[in-house]
Amino acid sequence: MPAFALAHLYDTPAHEDILTYIERIQATLDPFGGRFRVHGAEVEVREGDWPGTVVVIEFPDLDRARAWYDSPAYQEILPLRTRHIPGTALIVDGVADDYDPRRTAARLRARAAG
């Protein structure tokens, strides 16, 4: 099941450290099967407030997403971004190809009924 690393970055200045980070990040992803799915795209806000931009990186599974983030190679370049761009980063498990939200609704209804 795929997993995703997501980042909500609030300000993305064109700083030399940021450019170096962007140039080096793919090499940290490759050993873990990480692939950018969203990077540098214009955000179209439909509800609420979303200052900044979003990054989505897909991994084959949760273990590899965690291993990438904790890897020495990524930890080495991470401060190049965090020193200059405030934001929130998280890792989340994806859903299986056969995911049906009705099953989730049924579980939630059963739980609420007690």
N, C-alpha and C positions, 0 to 999 in steps of 0.2 A: 504494500500500500504506500503511495507516495506521501512524503512529508514536505513541509514548506518552511523556509526561513523568510520572515516578513520584517520589513523595517519601515516605520513611518518617520521620515526625516523632515524636520521642521524648517531647516534653512540649508541651502546647498550652495555655499559660496565657491567660486572658482579659485581655490587655493592650491598651491603646489603640492601639499600633502594629499589633498583630495584626489588630484590627478594621478599621483603616484599610487594611491590606494586603488583607484579604478583600473589602472594599468596592471596591477599585480594580483587582483582578487581572483581572476579566472584560474590562475595556476594553483590557488589554494582549494578551489572547488573541484578541479578535475579528478583528483584521487578519490573523491567521495561521490562522484557521479552528479555533482551539482550543476544545474543549468538555470540561467536567468530566464524568467518568464515575464517579468515586468521590470524595467529599469529605465529611468529617465523619461517616462511617459507623462504627458499632460493628464492631470487628474480632473475628472468631470464630477463635481460634487452634486449629488441629487438630493441628499438629505443631510442635515446637520452641518458641521463645520469641519473642514479638513485642511489646515494650513500645511503647506509643504508638499512632499511627494511620497510615493510608495515604491518599495522594491520587493519583488517576489522571486525567490530562488527555489526551484524544485529539486528534491532529492529522491532517490529510489525508496527510502524508508527513513523512519525516525532515528534509528541508530546512526545512520550515516550523516544525517543533518546535525545531530549532536556532536558526532566525532569531528565533523568539519569545523564547527564553531569553536570547539575546544582544542583543535589542532595547533601545534606550535607555529605552523606557517600562517594560519589566520590570526592568531593572537599577536604575532609579530607586526602585522600591518593594521590591525584594528585601531590602535591609537591614532593612526593617521586620519581616520574618519572621526572618531569620538572627540578628539581635541577641537574639532572645528564645526561639527554638525550635531546639534542636539537632536535627540529622537528616541524612539522606542523600538526595540528589536525583540522578536519572539520566534519560537519554533513551534510548529503545530502539526499534528498528524492529519493527513488527508483522509478521504473516504474511499472505499472500494469502488470499483467500476460499477458494481451492481447496487450501489447505495440508493435507497428509496426513502425519502423524507417522511412518508406515511408511517413507516415502522418506528421512526423516532417519535412522531406524534402519538402513536399508540402506546409506546413505553411511557411517555410523559403523562398521558391520560390515566394509565393504570397506576402510576406512582401517585398522582394527585388524588385518585379515588381511594388510595390507601389500602 
